[in-house]
Structure formats: structure tokens, C-alpha cells
Amino acid sequence: MSLKDRIGEDMKAAMKSGEKDRLGVLRMMRAKVLEVEVASREKQGRDHQATDVEVVEALSSYAKQRKDSIEAFRQAGREDLASREQIELAIVREYLPRPLTDDEVRAIVVEAIAEAGAKSAKDMGAVMKLVMPRVKGSADGKKVQEIVRSLLA
């Protein structure tokens, strides 16, 4: 079952069980998936369906928005809104691949540094080009950048 289908099935289950909060988040997730499909249909053709990779990218973006909202609400002293966003983020994470640990990211970065023959911070762009496709959806870009920078320093 594709990720898109799983979201649809879980929406039906949430409707039947009366989970309004979960249903709202699943509807937003489905809307993000449909946005991706519409955008890719312009490039790929009318019959194009979103792949799991495209769905993960869309959901990762949605999760990042939730994280940013949580941070903003906490800075503004709105813990009630932050906790609501935290619940949404937990639901979205159920559909994303397991996040990589710092050690796993570090291992991928070390491999990419060797592959690129990087020796200084000037080679950071080449290393990032190799690393990001490997960690897409599983690691935060800022975290990857910090690790690359620390290893090239």
C-alpha cells in the first residue's frame, strides 16, 4: 500500500472512530499530497500519481512547518498552541521514515567527504550535494550542514 493510500485509509478510520483532531491533520496531509500531484502533473503528464518519495518530501516540508510553528509559539509564550502543533507533528511523523541519528548522519558525511576528496570548508558544497540525496526525508538539512562543517573544520 502506498503512503498516499495509507493516509486515505487512516482518514476513513479516523472518521469512523470520531477522532476529529487526527482527521484534520490527515486531511491537511492529503491536501499537501494533492498539491504535489497537481504540480508534478504539469511536468510528468496528466495520469501521474505521487510516488512515495514525493509524498515523503511533501510531508517532511509539512513537518518542518509544524516544528517552526512550535518554536514560534513557545517564544511568544503560547504553550497551548505549541502543544497543539506538537500533537500534529506527532501524527505527521507516523508517516515519515525514521529520523537518522547524529552518528548515522556523521557516517554518511564521512563517506561523502572521502568520495568527494574534500579537505577544507571550501569543499562543503560538493559534500552537501552528495549527502543530501542520501538523507532526504530522514535528516534535517541544518543538522547535516552542522556536521559537515564540523568535520571539514
C-alpha positions as CSV (number, residue, x, y, z in Angstrom):
1,M,0.0,0.0,0.0
2,S,1.4,3.4,-1.0
3,L,1.8,6.2,1.5
4,K,-1.0,8.1,-0.2
5,D,-3.3,5.2,0.1
6,R,-2.4,4.7,3.8
7,I,-3.3,8.3,4.5
8,G,-6.6,7.8,2.8
9,E,-7.4,4.6,4.8
10,D,-6.4,6.2,8.0
11,M,-8.7,9.1,7.2
12,K,-11.6,6.7,6.9
13,A,-10.7,5.1,10.2
14,A,-10.4,8.5,11.9
15,M,-13.9,9.4,10.5
16,K,-15.4,6.2,11.8
17,S,-13.9,6.5,15.2
18,G,-14.7,10.2,15.6
19,E,-11.1,11.4,16.0
20,K,-11.5,15.0,14.9
21,D,-8.0,16.2,15.6
22,R,-6.4,13.3,13.8
23,L,-8.8,13.6,10.9
24,G,-8.0,17.3,10.5
25,V,-4.2,16.6,10.3
26,L,-4.8,13.7,7.9
27,R,-6.8,16.0,5.7
28,M,-4.1,18.6,5.6
29,M,-1.5,15.9,4.8
30,R,-3.7,14.7,1.9
31,A,-4.0,18.2,0.7
32,K,-0.2,18.5,0.6
33,V,0.0,15.3,-1.3
34,L,-2.6,16.5,-3.8
35,E,-0.6,19.8,-4.3
36,V,2.4,17.7,-5.2
37,E,0.4,15.6,-7.6
38,V,-1.0,18.7,-9.4
39,A,2.4,20.3,-9.6
40,S,4.0,17.1,-10.9
41,R,1.2,16.5,-13.5
42,E,2.2,19.7,-15.2
43,K,5.7,18.2,-15.7
44,Q,5.0,14.4,-15.9
45,G,1.7,14.3,-17.7
46,R,-2.0,14.0,-16.7
47,D,-2.0,10.5,-15.3
48,H,0.9,11.0,-12.9
49,Q,0.3,9.8,-9.4
50,A,2.5,11.0,-6.5
51,T,5.3,8.5,-5.6
52,D,6.1,7.7,-2.0
53,V,9.3,9.7,-2.4
54,E,7.3,12.8,-3.4
55,V,4.8,12.2,-0.6
56,V,7.7,11.9,1.9
57,E,9.1,15.2,0.6
58,A,5.8,16.9,1.0
59,L,5.2,15.5,4.5
60,S,8.7,16.4,5.5
61,S,8.1,20.0,4.5
62,Y,4.8,20.0,6.4
63,A,6.6,18.6,9.5
64,K,9.2,21.3,9.2
65,Q,6.4,23.9,9.2
66,R,5.0,22.4,12.4
67,K,8.4,22.5,14.1
68,D,8.9,26.1,13.1
69,S,5.4,26.9,14.4
70,I,6.1,25.2,17.7
71,E,9.3,27.2,18.2
72,A,7.5,30.5,17.3
73,F,4.6,29.8,19.7
74,R,7.0,28.9,22.5
75,Q,8.9,32.1,22.0
76,A,5.6,34.0,22.1
77,G,4.6,32.3,25.3
78,R,1.7,30.4,23.7
79,E,2.3,27.0,25.2
80,D,-1.3,26.0,24.4
81,L,-0.8,26.5,20.6
82,A,2.6,24.9,20.8
83,S,1.2,21.7,22.4
84,R,-1.5,21.5,19.7
85,E,1.2,21.8,17.0
86,Q,3.2,19.1,18.8
87,I,0.3,16.8,18.5
88,E,0.0,17.5,14.8
89,L,3.7,16.9,14.4
90,A,3.5,13.5,16.2
91,I,0.8,12.4,13.7
92,V,2.8,13.5,10.7
93,R,5.9,11.7,11.9
94,E,3.9,8.4,11.9
95,Y,4.1,8.6,8.1
96,L,7.7,9.7,7.7
97,P,10.8,7.4,7.7
98,R,12.6,7.0,11.0
99,P,14.9,10.0,11.5
100,L,18.6,9.3,11.3
101,T,20.7,9.7,14.5
102,D,23.6,12.1,14.5
103,D,26.0,9.2,14.4
104,E,24.3,7.7,11.3
105,V,24.4,11.1,9.6
106,R,28.1,11.6,10.6
107,A,28.9,8.2,9.0
108,I,27.2,9.2,5.7
109,V,29.1,12.6,5.8
110,V,32.4,10.9,6.4
111,E,31.8,8.6,3.4
112,A,30.8,11.6,1.2
113,I,33.9,13.5,2.3
114,A,36.1,10.6,1.2
115,E,34.1,10.3,-2.0
116,A,34.4,14.0,-2.9
117,G,38.0,14.2,-1.7
118,A,37.1,17.2,0.4
119,K,39.8,18.7,2.5
120,S,38.5,22.1,3.7
121,A,35.4,24.1,4.3
122,K,35.6,25.3,0.6
123,D,34.5,21.8,-0.4
124,M,31.4,21.9,1.7
125,G,29.1,22.4,-1.3
126,A,30.4,19.3,-3.0
127,V,29.9,17.2,0.1
128,M,26.4,18.5,0.7
129,K,25.5,17.6,-2.9
130,L,26.5,14.0,-2.1
131,V,24.9,13.8,1.3
132,M,21.5,15.4,0.9
133,P,20.1,12.9,-1.6
134,R,21.1,10.1,0.8
135,V,19.4,11.6,3.9
136,K,16.4,13.2,2.2
137,G,13.4,13.0,4.5
138,S,15.4,11.3,7.3
139,A,17.6,14.2,8.5
140,D,17.3,17.9,8.9
141,G,19.4,19.9,6.4
142,K,20.6,22.3,9.2
143,K,21.8,19.3,11.3
144,V,23.6,17.9,8.2
145,Q,25.2,21.2,7.5
146,E,26.5,21.5,11.1
147,I,28.0,18.0,10.9
148,V,29.7,18.7,7.5
149,R,31.0,22.0,8.8
150,S,32.5,20.4,12.0
151,L,34.1,17.6,10.1
152,L,35.7,19.9,7.5
153,A,36.9,22.4,10.0
